[in-house]
C-alpha cells in the first residue's frame, strides 16, 4: 500500500518517513527550501572548482590518492570513475527495503545542502525511488568507514544508467533500460558529486531504523508470551506489582511488568504457585532510537559545504556511533530469546510445570508433543548468541592506511537483521507452546484464562495454528505462529482486550 508523499527538506527526516519510503513505497518530493539549499551549496563548489588551488573531493583524487591535483578536463571522468570502481560489492543481493532506505537517507543528506551536488542529482534520485527502481546492492562491500561505500556506489551507478537494477515488476534488468522506460535521464556527474553519492552511513542507519520498529513489536510480543506462560504455569502475578519495579526504576522493566499485568487481568490461572515467568523488557531500544534520531538530523559526507562557503574535510562518515547500538541490540535479542526459551522448557518439563503433560503431548510416549519444537528454539537461541558477538570491535585498515580504523557498522546491521528474524521465531515457539498449555489447563482443570489470553488463542487458531492433539506435522504450525508474531497479529489480539501496550 502506498503511503502519503514524503517531502524532504534540508533539516533531516523522521523514522516514520524512512519506513514509509522503504517499506510502504511512499513517494518522495524535494521541498523548495531544500532545492534552494542545494543551489546555494553548488555555487560554492563551482567557485572552488574554478580556482587553481586543489580542493579535496572537488579537484583531487580520493582517499590515499588525494595528493593528485585533477585538471578540469578530467574531473567528470574522475567522478564517474569513483562510482564505477567503488561499485565492487559481492555476494547475494540485499533486501529491497534496505536499498530503498539507503537511497532515501542519502537523498536526505543531499537535500541538506552540505554536499554540494546540483538539485538535478537529488531530483533524479527521488525519481528513481518514485519509479520503484531498486539498484542491485550486494551483501559485502562496506567497512562502515567513509560510509557504506560499495552499497551506495551501486545506487549511484543506477543514477548514471549503468549496472543492474530491479524494476517495479521485480525483474532485474540493465539500469539504463529501466531509466529509459520511466523517462529518467541518466545523471552526468560533475565535481564533488560522485563522492557525495557514496560517502555516508545510510545503509547501516536504515537497517537500524527498521530493526527498532521490528523490535518494538517483538518486545511487546515477548511480554504477551511471558504472560501466557505464567498463566499456563499457574504462576503468581504479585511479582509484577508496580511498587516493586518503582524501587529499581528502569523504564523498560516497569513497562514489561505493566504489559504483563494488563494481559493477566481477570485470569483464573494465576496465583496458584510462586513460579514467575521472568520477562525483562530490554530498555536498550530507547538508546538506539536516540542515536538513530541524531543520525537522521546529521549531514554525513566528506568534505562538507559549510554555510559560510568553506569546504572542509571531517570524519563524520565513520559509522561507530551507529555500529555500537546495532551490536547492542543484537545482544538484547540474544538475551531476550534465551529467557523465552527457558520459559518454554519449563512448560514442557513435567517436573516443573505443575501437572502439565510431558512435552504437552496428547499421549506421552506414543506422542512426542513439542519436544523437538523446543530443540528448534534452542538452536535459534544458540545462533543468536553467536550473532551477539559485536562486529564493531573489529577493524581492518584499508586504502593504504588512509582508513586506518573502520566501524564494521554495515556488518553489525546485517547480523542484527538475522537476529531480529531469529527472535521472532523463538517468541513464536513460546506462544505456540503457551497457548497449548493454557488450553490444556482449561480442559483438564476447568481453569479460565484471562480475556486477553482467550483473545490471543482465538486469533492464533483463526490464523491456522492448531491446538492440542495427537502428533502431527509441526513445521506448518510453527510457521503460522511465526507469521502471527511477525505481522503484529499477536499484539493486536492482546490489545483488543487490554488497550495499547507499551
C-alpha positions, 0 to 999 in steps of 0.5 A, a space after each residue: 500500500 502506498 503511503 502519503 508523499 514524503 517531502 524532504 527538506 534540508 533539516 533531516 527526516 523522521 523514522 516514520 518517513 524512512 519506513 514509509 519510503 522503504 517499506 510502504 513505497 511512499 513517494 518522495 518530493 524535494 521541498 523548495 527550501 531544500 532545492 534552494 539549499 542545494 543551489 546555494 551549496 553548488 555555487 560554492 563548489 563551482 567557485 572552488 572548482 574554478 580556482 587553481 588551488 586543489 580542493 579535496 573531493 572537488 579537484 583531487 583524487 580520493 582517499 590515499 590518492 588525494 595528493 593528485 591535483 585533477 585538471 578540469 578536463 578530467 574531473 567528470 571522468 574522475 567522478 564517474 570513475 569513483 562510482 564505477 570502481 567503488 561499485 565492487 560489492 559481492 555476494 547475494 543481493 540485499 533486501 529491497 527495503 534496505 536499498 530503498 532506505 539507503 537511497 532515501 537517507 542519502 537523498 536526505 543528506 543531499 537535500 541538506 545542502 552540505 554536499 554540494 551536488 546540483 538539485 538535478 542529482 537529488 531530483 533524479 534520485 527521488 525519481 528513481 525511488 518514485 519509479 520503484 527502481 531498486 539498484 542491485 546492492 550486494 551483501 559485502 562491500 562496506 567497512 562502515 568507514 567513509 560510509 557504506 561505500 560499495 552499497 551506495 556506489 551501486 545506487 549511484 551507478 543506477 543514477 548514471 544508467 549503468 549496472 543492474 537494477 530491479 524494476 517495479 515488476 521485480 525483474 532485474 534488468 540493465 539500469 539504463 533500460 529501466 531509466 529509459 522506460 520511466 523517462 529518467 535521464 541518466 545523471 552526468 556527474 560533475 565535481 564533488 558529486 560522485 563522492 557525495 553519492 557514496 560517502 555516508 552511513 545510510 545503509 547501516 542507519 536504515 537497517 537500524 531504523 527498521 530493526 527498532 520498529 521490528 523490535 518494538 513489536 517483538 518486545 511487546 510480543 515477548 511480554 504477551 508470551 511471558 504472560 501466557 506462560 505464567 498463566 499456563 504455569 499457574 504462576 503468581 502475578 504479585 511479582 509484577 506489582 508496580 511498587 516493586 519495579 518503582 524501587 529499581 526504576 528502569 523504564 523498560 522493566 516497569 513497562 514489561 511488568 505493566 504489559 504483563 499485568 494488563 494481559 493477566 487481568 481477570 485470569 483464573 490461572 494465576 496465583 496458584 504457585 510462586 513460579 514467575 515467568 521472568 520477562 525483562 523488557 530490554 530498555 536498550 531500544 530507547 538508546 538506539 532510537 536516540 542515536 538513530 534520531 541524531 543520525 537522521 538530523 546529521 549531514 554525513 559526507 566528506 568534505 562538507 559545504 559549510 554555510 559560510 562557503 568553506 569546504 572542509 574535510 571531517 570524519 563524520 562518515 565513520 559509522 561507530 556511533 551507529 555500529 555500537 547500538 546495532 551490536 547492542 541490540 543484537 545482544 538484547 535479542 540474544 538475551 531476550 530469546 534465551 529467557 523465552 526459551 527457558 520459559 518454554 522448557 519449563 512448560 514442557 518439563 513435567 517436573 516443573 510445570 505443575 501437572 502439565 503433560 510431558 512435552 504437552 503431548 496428547 499421549 506421552 510416549 506414543 506422542 512426542 508433543 513439542 519436544 523437538 519444537 523446543 530443540 528448534 528454539 534452542 538452536 535459534 537461541 544458540 545462533 543468536 548468541 553467536 550473532 551477539 558477538 559485536 562486529 564493531 570491535 573489529 577493524 581492518 585498515 584499508 586504502 593504504 592506511 588512509 582508513 586506518 580504523 573502520 566501524 564494521 557498522 554495515 556488518 553489525 546491521 546485517 547480523 542484527 537483521 538475522 537476529 531480529 528474524 531469529 527472535 521472532 521465531 523463538 517468541 513464536 515457539 513460546 506462544 505456540 507452546 503457551 497457548 497449548 498449555 493454557 488450553 490444556 489447563 482449561 480442559 483438564 482443570 476447568 481453569 479460565 484464562 484471562 480475556 486477553 489470553 482467550 483473545 490471543 488463542 482465538 486469533 492464533 487458531 483463526 490464523 491456522 495454528 492448531 491446538 492440542 492433539 495427537 502428533 502431527 506435522 509441526 513445521 506448518 504450525 510453527 510457521 503460522 505462529 511465526 507469521 502471527 508474531 511477525 505481522 503484529 497479529 499477536 499484539 493486536 489480539 492482546 490489545 483488543 482486550 487490554 488497550 495499547 501496550 507499551 
